[in-house]
């Protein structure tokens, strides 16, 4: 399997998530404890170096605020949260609540990113931006775990498939082949 080139700060809008093998980005009620024990450490420095701003949704923000979590642990850049109800949101330093249309939220977030990448950390906001043609790349890290239930990255029953081109590969519709076996429990 070919790896893509390292992430660069090109001012892209990345829909960026770790996902379970069965397509969930969070467990039921937005739980993230399933990621404990997955090895993603090698990519964190690359993404932090290229990240200018984060755009997220309200439900994810509420979960992060309750635990005191920030993207990549201690990243200190600007975070924007798209919400219909900013009046009851938990405030935090470096977090701005937006009540505008998604396209305007991207414009604001891109301006704040200063030419670096914007990462979208919300399935709902990401789907809206995808429909508006405002996502430059979808960047997934597939973890070797099956959740069986939770929040899907892309959940839009009854709509036509969205076809993608794989970055860093000559075949526009190449599959990614992954093979796992059940982890032994000692």
N, C-alpha and C positions, 0 to 999 in steps of 0.2 A: 504494500500500500504506500503510495506517495504521500509525503507530508507537504503541507503548504509552506511557503516561505514565512519567515518570522513576521509578526504583526508590525506595522509601521504607523507612525502618527500622521496619517494623510487626511484627516478631517472626514473620515467615513462615518456613516451611521451604521453601527453593528448591532444586530439583534443577538446578544451574547448570553449563552446559558450552558450550564452543565445539565445533562439530561440522563435519565435512566434509559436502559436499553429498550424499555417499552414506551418511551416517549413522554415521561412525566418530568417536569422541572421542579416540582415540589410535591410533597405528600399531601394527604387530606389536610385541610385547614392551613395550607402553605407551610407545612413542616419541612425543615431542611436537614434534620439530623441524619437522614439517609446518606448524606455526603461524607460523614465521618468514616475514615478509613479508605477513602478513594485518593489516589495519588494524582493531584493536580498541581503540586508545588512547583514543578519545573516551568510552568507557563505564567505563573503569577507575575514575576518581575517584568516579563515581556509586555503583558497587558497594562500593568501599572505605568510603565514608561511611555506608553502610547495613549493613555487615557486622559482626555481633557474634561469630560463631564459625563454624568450619568442621568438618564431619563427613566423614571420608573412610574409605577402606578400606586394608587393609594393603599390597596390591600397589602401589597408587598411591603410598602413603607411602614404600615402599622405593625406588621410582624417584626421588621428590622428595628423599629424604634423601641418596641417592647423589650427586645433583647440587647439593645445598645449596639447592634451590628452595623458595620459600614462595609462598603465594597472593598474586597481584598484585605479586610482586617483593619488596617489603619490608614487607608488612602484618604487624603484630606481635601480633594477637589470638590467642585460644586455638584450638588445633587438637586435635580428638579423632579417634583412629584406632580403628575397630572391628576387632578381630582375635581369632583363636582362640589365637594364640601370642605374647603380649607379651614373653615372656622373651628372645626373640632379636631383638627390634625395635631399630632404631637410635634411641637417645634423642636428644631435642633440646629446647631451651628452649621452653616454651609448648605442648608436645605431650603429651597424655595418652592412654594406650592403654587402651581399654575392652574388656572381655570379656563384657559383658552382652548381653541381647537387644536387637534394633534399637530397639524402642519405648522402652526405658530409656535407650539412647544418645541418642535425640532429647530426652528429658526433661532429661538431664544437660547436653546441648549448649545447649538453650534457656535453661536456668538461667544458664549461663555467658555467653550472648549478651546478657544484661541488657536485654531488650526489643527488641533489634535482630534483624536477619535471621540465620538459620542457612543456610549454603550447603552442600549435599551435593555433594561432589566425588568421587563413586565410582559407576560404573555398577551394580555389584553391590549396594552399600548402598542406592542410589536405588531399584532395582527392589524390594528388600525393603520399603522404606518405602512405595512406591507400593502394593504389595499389602496393606499394613496400613492404608492410607488416611491416612498421615502426611505426604504431600507436599502442600503448599499450591499451589505453582506449579512448572511446568517452564519454565526460562528458557534458551533456546538461542540461540546466535549462530552462524549458518550461514556457514561460510567457503567462498569460491569455489575449492575444491580437491577433487579426487577421489582418495581413497587406495586404494580397491580391496581393502584388507585391514586388519585391525586389531581394535580393541576397540570394539564397538558400544555406543551409549548404552543401548539396550533390546534384549536378545536373549533371547527366551523362546519357542522354537519349539513349536508345537502348542497354544498357549494362545489364548484369545479376544482380539480387538483391545481396546485400551484407548482409548475415545473421549475427546476433550478439548474444552474450550471455549476459544476464543482470547480472551485478555485484551485489553481495550481495543477490542473490535469488537462490533457488534450481532448478527452471525451466529454462532451457537454452533458451527457446524461449518465455518467459513470456511477455505478453503485459503489458504496464503500463496503468491503467485505471484512467482517469481524467474526472471529470465532472464539467462544469462551467455553469453559467447562465449569461445573459447580465447584465452588470453593470448598476445600476440605475443612471441616470443623474439628479442632483438636481440643 
